[in-house]
């Protein structure tokens, strides 16, 4: 019996564009081996004990030095709280700042798996649509006249699934609205450093002085998902409220041993080097997949070439159904995520999301051909 160890369980002859994670061949196994060897050679027993609640101070100092030039503004170690990935960071925020029945505003569409987390907390989800510049603030203001949200969840940079960026002007106005209406902004910025051809607006962490903002980052996208290590970047006031929770008092720092290994990765400059190489790989994959989609797909399938992140967001003709198309695609051994999964109100079914992160260039081309064949069969049903 084969024991499953990863989420990415897909048959070898299937190309599943629905897998939104890096493929195994580009994961830094040798780098992590080298980092673990470096850290363990220090014979430092502290990484085998309970960690400091906010997270290893040495790693946070190294992260601040790494993020400062990457973000383009000063980052302080005291502003960072280490988490078990981005999802757990968001869960911590929901636990600390919401009660069942509270309202949370989310983008429409949004990351489909996060909706389940919000429902687990008993939150009332109110969707706000996106346009080409990100969150539609006119609709947001209309909803603020109807609801008093505790949180607004946004993926402002290379958004999942659309790959759009929230413009700087809208970021500024969104922060102003959060201050006026007293809601907290949870900015899921795991793609902030994954820009290939288009530099995004600055991280929401530039607005920490508002005391309304959490910026969420993760090593899952820039190093390896299995490390389960991320961070919350926020103001002293909000940091204090997070650290006062029983989870931190009882368990201490989160994922402390892994933090020691990642400390070596960041301190030695290996993170910056690996990220630079990763960006080159992903930039090439975007170009390859974009060319293949343009070559093989019908012209009435619309998309914009992403400048960063992981995803292509394809708009199908209004009469097409992404879920039914997926059923047809199975026989062509190709998969994707239908748009309805990214909607909190079960719409957007004439959209599909493709990820280029999991497959090599030749597989991306073959996947585009298979998708075109599935579309051809679907239109003839």
N, C-alpha and C positions, 0 to 999 in steps of 0.2 A: 504494500500500500504506500503510495507516494504522499508524503506529508507536505501540505501547502505552507509556504512561509512568506509569501508576498501577496498583495492585492492584485498584482498583474498576472493573473492566471489566464493565459490565452493560448489556444492551439497554435502550433508552429506554422500551419498553413493559412492562418487567418491574420488579416491586417485590421486591427481595431483602433481606429482613430479616436475612440472614446477614452483611451487610457491617457490620463493627464499627468504623467510622471516621466522622469528620464528613463531611457533604456539602460539595461544592465552594463553594457559595454562602456558607457561613459561615466559610470559611477567610480569614484576615486578610491578604489580598493588599496592600491599601493600607497597612495598619499595617507590614507587613514592608518595603514599599517605603520608607516614611518612616524606618524604623529603619536600613535599609541606607544611605540617603542621609545620615542623621545620623552614622552611624559612619564612612562613607567621607569625609565632609567634614572629619573630624579629621586626615586625611592621616597616619594612624598606621601605619607599615610593620610594626609588630610582629605584626599579625594576618595578615600574609602570610608569616611565618616559622614555624618550629616553635614549638609552644606549651609552656608549663610543664606538666610531667607530670600534675599534679593537676587542671589546668584553669585557665583564665583567672582570676586572683585578683580582678579587678574584678567580673566576673560573679558569682563565688562570694560576694563581699561583698554585692552587690545581691540575690542570691538569699536570703542569710541574713536581710537586712532584710525581704524579702518574705515568707519562710516563717515568721518568728518570730510575727507576729500571726496568720497563717493557721493555724499549728499550736497556738498558745497556750502555747508554751514557747520559751526561747532557742535559736536555731540559730546555730552558729558557721561561718564560712567554711572553717575548717580541717577541719571534719567532712565536707565535700562534695568528691566527686570527679566530674568531668564525664565523661559517657560518650556513646556514639553510640546514644542511646535506651535504653529499659529492657531490651530483649532482649539487647543487647550487654553491658550491665552484668551481667546474670545469667550470661552466657557467661564474662565475666571472672572472676566469683566461682567458677564451676565449674572453670575452668582453674587458678585459684590454690589451691583448697582441696579438690579431689577428684582421685581416680585412677580409671581404669576398674575396674569391679567394686564400687565404693563404693555404699552405700545412700543414697537420697534419699527422704524422706517427702513425699508430695504430697497435696493435698486431692482428694477424690472427690465431685463432679466438680471439674475444674480447667481452666484456659485450655488449649485443645487444642493450640495451636501450640507451646507451651513443652515439651510432652512430647517432641517430636522433638529439641529441643536437648539435653535430658537423655540421650536415647538416643544422640545423637551423641557424648557424653562417656563412653559405656559405663556409665552409672549404672544400678543396680538400683532400679527405681521401686516403692515400696511405698505403696499408697493408704490414706488415713485418711478416713473418711466425715465428712460435714457433717450437722449438725442445724440447728434454727432459730437457734441462737446461734453458728453457725460450726463450726469444727473440733471434733470429738467427742474430748475429752481422755481420756475413759475408754478408748476404743479406742486412742488414742495411747499410753497407759501400757501397755496390753497388748502393743502392737507393740514398745515399748521393752524389754520383757522378752525379745523374740525377736531384735531387730536392734539394731545400733549404727550409726545413721545419721550421715553427715557433715553433711548439710544437711536442713533442713525448709523446703519452699517453700510459702508461703501468700499468698493474696490477701485480706487481712483486712478490707478496706473496700470495700463495694459489689462483692462478689466476682464475678468472671467465671467462670461464667455466671449464678450464682444471685442476685446483688445483695445477698447477706446480709452482715451485719457481725459480726465476731468481737467478743464482748463484752469489756469492759475486764477483768472478773474472769478470763476465760479468757486474755487476753493476758498478764496478770500471772503466771498459773500456767504458761503456756507458756514464758515466760522462765525461771521457776524450774526447770522440767523441763530446759530447754536447759543450764542451769548444772550441774544434777545429773548429766545424762547426756552432757554435752560434745558437743552438736551445735550447729551454727550455724543461725540463723533468717534466711531470705531472704524479707523481706516486700515483695511487689510491690504498691506503694501508689500506682499511677498514677491511681487514682480518689479518692484522699484529699481532694482539693480540689474534687471535683465532687459536692457535696452540695446538694440542692435543697430538700427538705422535712424532712430528718432529719439532724441533726448526728452524725457518727460518733464513736466513741471516738478518743482521741489517736493520732497516728502511732506506729508502733513505734520511731521515733527517740527517743522519750522514755525508752527502755530502753537507750540506748547504753552507759551505765556498766557494764552486764552484760558487755560485750565479747563478746557472742554474737549481735549483731544487725546485719543490713544492711537499711536502708530504701531502697527503690528508687523514684525519682520520674522523671517524664518531661514534657517540653514537648509531646510528641505529643498528649496529651489536653487540655492547657490552652492550647495555642497552635496548633501545626501539626505533623502527623506527619512531613512531608517535611523538616523541619529536622534530624531525626535527632539530637536532643540530649536527654540525660537526666542523671540523677545517682545516685550512691551516697552515702548518708548513713550514716556509721559511726564507730566509735571509732578513736583514734590507733593502737592495736595492730593492728587489722584493716586500717586504711588503709595502714600501712607494708608489710604483706604484699602488698597489691594493687600498690602502687607499685614494689615490688622486682622485678616481672615484666619480662621482656625486651620485651614489647609496648610498655610505657611508656618504657623506656630508649631504644628504637630510634626510635619514632614521635613521642614527645613527647605533648603534650596532644591529646586527641581532638576532632576537628571544631572546630578552633581559630577558623577564619574565621567560621563560623556563630555561635560563642560571642560574637564581637565584636558581631554584629548583635543577638543576643538580649540582650546587655548593655544596649544602648540601649533595647530594649523594656521591660526590667525597671527600669532606672534612671529612666526618664522616667515611670514609673507606668502605662504603657500595658498591661502585663501584667495588673495588677489590674483595670483598667477592662474589658479584653477578657473576662477570666474572669467578671466580674460579668454582662456581657451574655450570655455563653455559657450561664451557669447559668439565666438567665431563659428562654432559648430551649429548653433541654433540659427544664426543669420543665414548660413548656407542652406540649411534645411527649409527655412521660409522661402528662399528664392526658388529652390527646387520644387517645392509643393505648389507655390503660386503659379509657376510656369506650367506645371502639369495640370492644375485645375483649369487654367485658361485654355490649354490645348485640348483637353478631353471632355470637359463639362459643357453642357448647353449654355448658350449666351444668356439665357434667362435666369441662370443661377448667379446671384450677385454676391460679391464679397470685396472687402478691402484688405490689401496686403498689410499684415501687422508689422509694427516697428519694434515690437518687444513682446515679452510674455511667452505664452505657450500655444495660442489658439487662433484658428480661423473661424469666423462666424459667417455662415452661408445663409443667404435668404433665398428660399424657394418661391416659386409662383404661389399666389394666395390659395389656389385650389389644391395644392399638394400638402400631404400630411407626413411630417417627419417620422412619426411612430410607425405608420404603415410602410414608409420607405425603408425603415430599418428592418422590418419583417422581410421585405423583398431582398434587402442587402445580404441577409444571412446566407442565402444560397450562392451568393457571389463571394462569400468569405471575406467580407469587409464590414466594419462596424463604425459607429459614431454615436454621439449623444444627441438625441432629438431635443429641439428647443423647449418643448413643454416642460422638461425636467428643470429648467432654469427659471420657471415662472411660479410665483407664489399663488397665482390664480388660474392655473391650468390653461394658459394661452400660449402664444408664440410657437404653435406647432408647425408653421411653415418656415422654421429655421432649424439648422443643425450646426453642431460644433465639432470641429476637427482639431485634434492636437498633433503637432509635428514632433513632440519631444521624445516619443518612445521608439521611433523607427529610423533606420538608416535611409540614406537618400534614394537608393534603388527601390526600397520598400514603399517609400512615399509616392514615387511615380506609379508603381504597380497598384497601390491603393487607390490613387486617383482614377486609374483605368477601371478598376473594379467598381468604384462608385459610379462612374459614368455608365457602366453596363447595367447596374442596378436601377439607375434613373431611367435608362432606356426601357427596361422591362416594366418599370412602374407606370410609365406614361402609356404603355400599350395594354395595361390591364383593363 
